[in-house]
Amino acid sequence: MHDLSLASRRGGKTRVEAARLEAFRAGMRGETLLPGEPGYDQARAVWNAMIDRRPALVARCAGVADVLRCVELAREHELLVAMRGGGHNIAGKAVCDDGLVVDLSRLRDVRVDPGARTARVGPGATLADLDHETQAFGLATPLGINSTTGVAGLTLGGGFGWLTRKLGMTADNLLSADVVTADGQLLHTSERHEPDLLWGIRGGGGNLGIVTSFEFGLHPVGPEVLAGLVVHPFSGARDVMRHWRDVMADAPDDLSCWVVARKAPPLPFLPESWHGREVLLLAMVYAGDPAAGAKATRPLRAYGTPIADVVAPTPYVAFQKAFDPLLQPGARNYWKSHNFSSLPDGAIEAFLGQVPHLPSPHCELFMGNLGGAAGRVPVSATAYPHRDANFVMNVHARWEDRRDDDACTAWARGVFDALAPFATGGVYVNFMSEDEERAGAAYGTNHERLARLKKRYDPTNLFCVNQNVAPASRG
Ligand SMILES: Cc1cc2nc3c(=O)[nH]c(=O)nc-3n(C[C@H](O)[C@H](O)[C@H](O)COP(=O)(O)OP(=O)(O)OC[C@H]3O[C@@H](n4cnc5c(N)ncnc54)[C@H](O)[C@@H]3O)c2cc1C
């Protein structure tokens, strides 16, 4: 074995001698991968194919002991370190060029305590892993809408989905965690132990350490919920979207409904003549009793002349996977996102005005509706600050051919600019693309407290491959 040259987080390169590298590899219970070794290319690939980074070393941890070894090596040599959970971060923060990737994706264990209504979750678990285990007991915690996403990154950024209006952000349901900090300690954090650390990982991303175990509170959900899509022709989109906004202003917390504008995919329930044409979809879930859901969803479903209405009692786990076919890994993706506290008619006009210019059949504009329980948490209660984000827009540019890169990214930026006058100025940290420097907007008024915690838990910024919070200079 030769010496290994790696990126230093101070810039430039640093060298790990052959004997040290050999000892590190031999001391790991999980596998380690160097460029060219079998499995290396698979280990460096992430969800977004726009990201093509080549780490010098990938350490696939098999447990906490391996994570501690990685942190020790990284500290010793001031290595650039990335952490990988589900690998879905749009900015590709799970991998870095020439550095060390602490790959946690094999740690997918989920242990549910049905009596206590809690779940202990490994840092490599996907949303599907967690839903699968919790739904065996008719329980759930709020997660996102694509089941292959990692629980780790989603939770650490805040996390929202179909249950968020009813049960809050994913981070609001995080009860405790085990965290390996930059000084190589394993800390347990909860409301009683190291409560500041818990506050910081509820929305502060991977800035404060490597989480090796999450504990979530669970709630009765399903196993069947009333859920599905109502699809409208784009010609009626303006009235439908205004009506949706007005209905959701008074909707019960059990009801979530998001708008998606795109070219109709070839869904089996859509007449073929509509495939590829612009449509407005209402995606809805009623998370309580399906019979009550029928009443609550009626104002949305009875409006206008939809092409299709496939809202029906559905297993919760099935709806959690409903969008997976449209969100497979391996495509090129670029996102731009805004938060809105309200959607005046002008914002709806600006949003819909972009739809006739969709640059690929896979591009979409989605507008999530939050509020409810997530909006009633004080801004200072967790590091996630966007309690005023009643609507979250994600401009999801998605395409296959790299020759379309410029057209698709330009379209997404154009939409972002057109909607900027209506936005709060805040942005969800998990929706920020590679070229964005908006950490201030992402952490908002909680940025300063996070910087003080960063100074306490990671004063040398060992964990910097993220939407980074620099350690406070004072305090
Ligand atoms: C198709 C798709 C759909 C999505 N839908 C939603 C949605 O409905 N709701 C929502 O809220 N978000 C959604 N997201 C965004 C998602 O929350 C982020 O992409 C998130 O970063 C994914 O987490 P991950 O573990 O898969 O990411 P990774 O890329 O593995 O990690 C992202 C970052 O998280 C940090 N991190 C990961 N693991 C750890 C750890 N164990 N300890 C410390 N830090 C860690 C690191 O800083 C890392 O750089 C979606 C993303 C995709 C691609």
The ligand as an SDF file (V2000), in Angstrom:
LIG
                    3D

 53 58  0  0  0  0  0  0  0  0999 V2000
  -36.3840   12.9790   -4.5550 C   0  0  0  0  0  0  0  0  0  0  0  0
  -36.2760   13.7910   -3.3040 C   0  0  0  0  0  0  0  0  0  0  0  0
  -37.4140   14.0920   -2.5850 C   0  0  0  0  0  0  0  0  0  0  0  0
  -37.3140   14.8390   -1.4190 C   0  0  0  0  0  0  0  0  0  0  0  0
  -38.4500   15.1180   -0.7170 N   0  0  0  0  0  0  0  0  0  0  0  0
  -38.3520   15.7790    0.4600 C   0  0  0  0  0  0  0  0  0  0  0  0
  -39.5050   15.9940    1.2600 C   0  0  0  0  0  0  0  0  0  0  0  0
  -40.6090   15.6060    0.9080 O   0  0  0  0  0  0  0  0  0  0  0  0
  -39.3450   16.6400    2.4300 N   0  0  0  0  0  0  0  0  0  0  0  0
  -38.1360   17.0760    2.8680 C   0  0  0  0  0  0  0  0  0  0  0  0
  -38.0700   17.6420    3.9580 O   0  0  0  0  0  0  0  0  0  0  0  0
  -37.0250   16.9020    2.1230 N   0  0  0  0  0  0  0  0  0  0  0  0
  -37.1160   16.2660    0.9340 C   0  0  0  0  0  0  0  0  0  0  0  0
  -35.9960   16.0730    0.1830 N   0  0  0  0  0  0  0  0  0  0  0  0
  -34.7470   16.7180    0.5790 C   0  0  0  0  0  0  0  0  0  0  0  0
  -34.0000   15.8630    1.5590 C   0  0  0  0  0  0  0  0  0  0  0  0
  -34.4540   16.1600    2.8600 O   0  0  0  0  0  0  0  0  0  0  0  0
  -32.4970   16.1700    1.4660 C   0  0  0  0  0  0  0  0  0  0  0  0
  -32.0530   15.8200    0.1860 O   0  0  0  0  0  0  0  0  0  0  0  0
  -31.6720   15.4490    2.5300 C   0  0  0  0  0  0  0  0  0  0  0  0
  -30.3800   16.0100    2.5440 O   0  0  0  0  0  0  0  0  0  0  0  0
  -31.5940   13.9780    2.2480 C   0  0  0  0  0  0  0  0  0  0  0  0
  -30.9650   13.2850    3.2790 O   0  0  0  0  0  0  0  0  0  0  0  0
  -29.9720   12.0730    2.9430 P   0  0  0  0  0  0  0  0  0  0  0  0
  -29.5850   11.4270    4.2070 O   0  0  0  0  0  0  0  0  0  0  0  0
  -30.5920   11.2380    1.8740 O   0  0  0  0  0  0  0  0  0  0  0  0
  -28.8070   12.9310    2.3340 O   0  0  0  0  0  0  0  0  0  0  0  0
  -27.2250   12.8060    2.2080 P   0  0  0  0  0  0  0  0  0  0  0  0
  -26.9350   13.3780    0.8550 O   0  0  0  0  0  0  0  0  0  0  0  0
  -26.7020   11.4590    2.5070 O   0  0  0  0  0  0  0  0  0  0  0  0
  -26.7480   13.7780    3.3320 O   0  0  0  0  0  0  0  0  0  0  0  0
  -27.0360   15.1350    3.2740 C   0  0  0  0  0  0  0  0  0  0  0  0
  -26.2790   15.9090    4.3330 C   0  0  0  0  0  0  0  0  0  0  0  0
  -26.8640   15.5760    5.5890 O   0  0  0  0  0  0  0  0  0  0  0  0
  -25.8620   15.4920    6.5630 C   0  0  0  0  0  0  0  0  0  0  0  0
  -25.8470   14.1540    7.1290 N   0  0  0  0  0  0  0  0  0  0  0  0
  -26.2390   12.9840    6.5690 C   0  0  0  0  0  0  0  0  0  0  0  0
  -26.1270   11.9960    7.4490 N   0  0  0  0  0  0  0  0  0  0  0  0
  -25.6560   12.5400    8.5890 C   0  0  0  0  0  0  0  0  0  0  0  0
  -25.3630   12.0380    9.8790 C   0  0  0  0  0  0  0  0  0  0  0  0
  -25.5570   10.7760   10.2060 N   0  0  0  0  0  0  0  0  0  0  0  0
  -24.8960   12.8880   10.8020 N   0  0  0  0  0  0  0  0  0  0  0  0
  -24.7080   14.1860   10.5280 C   0  0  0  0  0  0  0  0  0  0  0  0
  -24.9860   14.7180    9.3310 N   0  0  0  0  0  0  0  0  0  0  0  0
  -25.4610   13.9080    8.3780 C   0  0  0  0  0  0  0  0  0  0  0  0
  -24.5650   15.7940    5.9640 C   0  0  0  0  0  0  0  0  0  0  0  0
  -24.2400   17.1620    6.1360 O   0  0  0  0  0  0  0  0  0  0  0  0
  -24.8000   15.5320    4.4980 C   0  0  0  0  0  0  0  0  0  0  0  0
  -23.9360   16.3180    3.8040 O   0  0  0  0  0  0  0  0  0  0  0  0
  -36.0570   15.3050   -0.9760 C   0  0  0  0  0  0  0  0  0  0  0  0
  -34.9120   14.9870   -1.7050 C   0  0  0  0  0  0  0  0  0  0  0  0
  -35.0090   14.2370   -2.8450 C   0  0  0  0  0  0  0  0  0  0  0  0
  -33.7900   13.9520   -3.6520 C   0  0  0  0  0  0  0  0  0  0  0  0
  1  2  1  0
  2  3  1  0
  2 52  2  0
  3  4  2  0
  4  5  1  0
  4 50  1  0
  5  6  2  0
  6  7  1  0
  6 13  1  0
  7  8  2  0
  7  9  1  0
  9 10  1  0
 10 11  2  0
 10 12  1  0
 12 13  2  0
 13 14  1  0
 14 15  1  0
 14 50  1  0
 15 16  1  0
 16 17  1  0
 16 18  1  0
 18 19  1  0
 18 20  1  0
 20 21  1  0
 20 22  1  0
 22 23  1  0
 23 24  1  0
 24 25  2  0
 24 26  1  0
 24 27  1  0
 27 28  1  0
 28 29  2  0
 28 30  1  0
 28 31  1  0
 31 32  1  0
 32 33  1  0
 33 34  1  0
 33 48  1  0
 34 35  1  0
 35 36  1  0
 35 46  1  0
 36 37  1  0
 36 45  1  0
 37 38  2  0
 38 39  1  0
 39 40  1  0
 39 45  2  0
 40 41  1  0
 40 42  2  0
 42 43  1  0
 43 44  2  0
 44 45  1  0
 46 47  1  0
 46 48  1  0
 48 49  1  0
 50 51  2  0
 51 52  1  0
 52 53  1  0
M  END
$$$$
